[in-house]
């Protein structure tokens, strides 16, 4: 399955991988070395914690490398503004809350709900995809059903 992302989202993953494989990896190795230097490994809780941290770090690095490998950079210039798509900025009226909201649909690694960025794979994001200005979309969320009217698409 492809991991659709923007160029900035892709760069964010590359930067995180660099940090994990340099700074974090070095810290993990130092933690293991310090714990080993303390002697008996069979009853060394610090060594076990360092091994666990190292294993989790390696799993995180492996998963991020795979995510990067499966990434496909999408370019907003090639996407239509006639209907909501993966990088749209959508102004909606939330009928349940009776308020207007603006959301930008972004990839998983760019989510920032404080700044109005939600995943295009989220329940709300995926429900909006393909709909046009003036349409009302019903979205099932844990608190019930939301009615969202699409006011504009950029």
C-alpha positions as CSV (number, residue, x, y, z in Angstrom):
1,X,0.0,0.0,0.0
2,X,1.4,3.4,-1.0
3,X,2.1,6.1,1.6
4,X,0.9,9.3,-0.1
5,X,2.7,12.3,1.2
6,X,3.8,15.8,0.2
7,X,7.4,16.8,-0.5
8,X,7.6,18.5,3.0
9,X,6.0,15.4,4.6
10,X,8.6,13.2,2.8
11,X,11.4,15.5,4.0
12,X,10.1,15.3,7.6
13,X,10.3,11.5,7.4
14,X,13.9,11.7,6.0
15,X,14.9,14.1,8.8
16,X,13.4,11.9,11.5
17,X,15.2,8.8,10.0
18,X,18.5,10.7,10.1
19,X,17.9,11.7,13.7
20,X,17.0,8.1,14.7
21,X,19.9,6.5,12.9
22,X,22.5,9.0,14.2
23,X,21.6,10.7,17.5
24,X,19.1,8.2,18.9
25,X,21.1,5.2,17.8
26,X,24.3,6.6,19.4
27,X,22.4,7.2,22.6
28,X,21.1,3.6,22.6
29,X,24.6,2.1,22.0
30,X,26.0,4.3,24.8
31,X,23.2,3.2,27.2
32,X,24.0,-0.5,26.4
33,X,27.7,0.0,26.9
34,X,27.3,1.8,30.2
35,X,24.9,-0.9,31.5
36,X,27.3,-3.7,30.3
37,X,30.2,-2.0,32.1
38,X,28.3,-2.4,35.4
39,X,28.9,-6.1,35.5
40,X,26.5,-9.1,35.9
41,X,24.0,-8.8,33.0
42,X,21.7,-11.5,34.4
43,X,20.4,-9.2,37.2
44,X,21.0,-5.8,35.5
45,X,17.7,-4.0,35.1
46,X,19.5,-1.1,33.5
47,X,20.9,-3.4,30.8
48,X,17.5,-4.9,30.2
49,X,16.0,-1.4,29.8
50,X,18.8,-0.4,27.4
51,X,18.3,-3.6,25.4
52,X,14.5,-2.9,25.2
53,X,15.1,0.7,24.2
54,X,17.5,-0.4,21.5
55,X,15.1,-3.0,20.1
56,X,12.2,-0.5,20.0
57,X,14.5,2.0,18.3
58,X,15.5,-0.6,15.7
59,X,11.8,-1.5,15.1
60,X,11.0,2.2,14.7
61,X,13.8,2.7,12.2
62,X,12.8,-0.3,10.2
63,X,9.1,0.8,10.1
64,X,10.1,4.3,9.0
65,X,12.4,3.0,6.3
66,X,9.6,0.9,4.9
67,X,7.2,3.9,5.1
68,X,9.7,6.0,3.1
69,X,10.2,3.2,0.6
70,X,6.4,3.0,0.0
71,X,6.0,6.8,-0.2
72,X,4.7,8.5,-3.2
73,X,5.0,12.3,-3.3
74,X,1.8,14.0,-4.5
75,X,1.9,17.4,-6.0
76,X,-1.0,19.7,-5.3
77,X,-0.5,21.5,-8.7
78,X,-1.8,18.3,-10.4
79,X,-4.9,18.0,-8.3
80,X,-8.3,19.5,-9.2
81,X,-10.1,22.0,-7.0
82,X,-13.5,20.9,-8.3
83,X,-13.8,18.3,-5.7
84,X,-12.1,17.6,-2.4
85,X,-8.9,15.7,-2.8
86,X,-5.8,14.7,-0.7
87,X,-4.3,18.1,-0.4
88,X,-7.4,20.3,-0.4
89,X,-8.1,23.1,2.0
90,X,-11.8,22.7,2.7
91,X,-14.0,25.3,4.4
92,X,-17.0,23.5,5.9
93,X,-20.0,24.3,8.0
94,X,-20.3,21.8,10.8
95,X,-24.1,21.6,11.3
96,X,-23.8,19.7,14.6
97,X,-21.7,22.5,16.1
98,X,-23.2,25.2,14.0
99,X,-19.8,26.7,13.1
100,X,-17.5,27.1,10.1
101,X,-14.2,25.3,10.1
102,X,-11.3,25.1,7.7
103,X,-9.3,21.9,7.4
104,X,-6.4,21.0,5.2
105,X,-6.3,17.3,4.3
106,X,-2.7,16.1,4.7
107,X,-0.7,12.9,4.9
108,X,-0.4,10.9,8.1
109,X,3.0,12.3,9.0
110,X,1.8,16.0,8.6
111,X,-1.2,15.9,10.9
112,X,-1.5,19.0,13.2
113,X,-5.1,19.3,14.4
114,X,-4.1,22.5,16.4
115,X,-3.5,24.1,13.0
116,X,-6.4,22.6,11.1
117,X,-4.4,19.8,9.4
118,X,-6.2,16.5,9.4
119,X,-5.4,13.2,7.6
120,X,-7.0,12.5,4.3
121,X,-7.3,8.9,5.7
122,X,-9.2,10.0,8.8
123,X,-12.9,9.4,9.0
124,X,-13.7,13.0,8.2
125,X,-11.0,13.4,5.6
126,X,-11.9,10.2,3.7
127,X,-15.6,11.1,3.9
128,X,-15.0,14.5,2.3
129,X,-12.8,13.2,-0.6
130,X,-14.6,13.4,-4.0
131,X,-17.4,15.7,-2.8
132,X,-18.0,19.2,-4.2
133,X,-19.0,22.7,-3.0
134,X,-22.5,22.8,-1.8
135,X,-22.7,19.1,-0.9
136,X,-23.5,17.9,2.6
137,X,-21.5,15.0,3.8
138,X,-22.5,12.8,6.8
139,X,-19.6,11.4,8.8
140,X,-19.9,8.8,11.5
141,X,-17.7,9.7,14.5
142,X,-17.5,8.3,18.0
143,X,-19.9,11.0,19.3
144,X,-22.5,10.3,16.6
145,X,-23.1,11.6,13.1
146,X,-21.7,14.9,11.8
147,X,-23.3,16.8,8.9
148,X,-20.6,18.8,7.1
149,X,-21.5,21.2,4.3
150,X,-18.7,22.0,1.9
151,X,-18.5,25.8,1.5
152,X,-15.3,26.1,-0.5
153,X,-12.3,24.0,-1.8
154,X,-8.8,25.4,-2.4
